Amino acid sequence: MRVQSTRPAPLPPRAIQLVAHRIRLHAVRMVARQGLGYLGQALSSAELMATLFTSYLRSGLDHFVLSPGHYVIAAYAAAAETGLLDPADLDAYGQDGSDLEAIGTERSPVADITCGSLGQGLSAAAGLALSDRLRGIQVQTYALVSDGEVQEGQTWEAAMFAAHHGLDRLVVLLDCNNSQVDGPVNSITTIEPIPAKWEAFGWTAQRVDGHDPGALLAALDEAVASPKPAVVLADTSTRHGLDCLPADADGHFIKLSTDLADRAVAELETAILQAERSAR
Amino acid sequence: MRQPPYPTVLKPYGTALVELAKQRPEVVCLSADLTRQCEVDLFRDTIPERFINGGMAEQNLMGIAGAMAREGHIPFVHSFGVFCTRRPYDQVAMAIAYPDLPVRIVGFMPGLSSPGGPSHQAIDDVALMRALPNMTVVDVADAVEVSQVVPAIADLPGPVYLRLKRGEIPVIFDDGDHVLKLDSAQVLSTGRDVAIISGGMMLPAALVAASVLAEHGVEASVLNVPVIKPLDATTVLDACASARAVVVAENHSVIGGLGSAVAEALAEAGLGRPLRRVGVQDVFAGGSRTASYLFERYGLSARAVIEAAWTVTASQGPPPAPPPLPAEAGTYAPV
């Protein structure tokens, strides 16, 4: 992996949007090869990943914890867009014998720590941040967490711990896509009010449109500067950026027919062309 | 018994649980955000007033289940095997097993049947549950046993861990002449050379192995052991005593599961037989696209059972290969 000693210059929002479209296109192709998979996670987190990978994460320095291992598809795609992975490697995603497994594991590239068993990532991120501070290493730890997994009590044990120990270099991107296996999060166990919960646990909390790169840039700037651990609550949708998906498309694990995959690729290629023109 | 590839059925567990609950108002169904995957969407849609989705919070759910059992309910708690054993282990121990409460913990996707990698592969669930006092541990092999096990465990006074394959469930036994008994293992065939002891998802591979071995002069008995704890040591020891060697085949780590239970029974009885344990060899497996790839790669195949039986009986020459058994859509064949 490349090592950047200074934070990457933030990309303009339009350029981040373009990367997000490309993440979605990679993800569609990765899922299409298998006919089903974790597409919704990539669609909801595309702008989060694009913003983080292009404009914040210093590869080889900062830590990236991907709490829900099912999101690793989006991390692979973002890494392919930022030179951390060979895009050709994405072809092997999820295949028998591949290192790019569909749910992140210990051998997965890109993420420092990932957890297919949900609700464990924030503890790992707090551990990395604590270790860095004890060793006098001034780097950031970014953790992507999903809203469904805050139902696990461990998330809140970690949140309490991080605030108590003043882990100000810990930034959480919470993908609030209101999706878990059994349906919308708010239909299973209510987790709102989410910002008030994090604030009550001693965190700086901001809530933004998770598909708006400009808003994400501003929120992440503030989160990094915060003297407390900070969470950016990003409201997202597991269907965002793909109008061709049916309204009832499963957000956790979607079946993608060849026909639907073709339409999705066409839609995203059009979006990418338009974004390239507008980014010029 | 049928021959592979076996026909498959969907949701035999979910169907059986609804049938039981219609008879027994004290049965409640607890889910943890994997409702359809654990076949209890049937329960949710049929008896919604006794269906509780606890969300993605298994430790809490075990505490809820234990308390409900104290009040007279019979809670059936559902998740993937990893998430209802490893994750809430202390809660299962203290809130359910120690007070000896009639909670039925039902864990889907046993062993390497999940291609989702170590986080989703329950390779140690039997070991964990077997180590808890009062816990009965059941690993059934097919849809006929699934249908029978639900009413069979309903009235056990203590807790039960039931391990179930997810998705298409093979029909190995003929309905009507197969009776699942919680207190006895079942001799499916007899042979004087090697006793193959199996159950759960490895039973089909054990049956194929026995058939191939017979064609090559090695006579194998096959024992189906749906209840791993308490183990029917009498039947196990009888089968082992009648053979020169023993092979245990299980879709689980070779540490702490059926192989360990059999080894303990042999040792305590002073019955010396060479033993080979076919199972996950003390490693975390990987993720993959298909479970069949993992079964082959990690030695949970008919080939692995044959090789273990061949070597433990000191048979001459290379071990025979199993026949290719392609599973068409809607059928199940052992790897």
Interface residues (C-beta under 8 A of the other chain):
Chain A: Q34 G69 G94 Q95 D96 G97 S98 E101 A102 I103 G104 T105 E106 R107 C115 G116 S117 L118 G119 G148 E149 Q151 E152 G153 Q180 V181 D182 I188 T189
Chain B: S31 D33 L34 T35 R36 Q37 N53 G54 G55 M56 A57 Q59 N60 V82 F83 R86 R87 P115 G116 G117 P118 S119 H120 F284 G286 G287 S288 R289 T290 Y293 R297
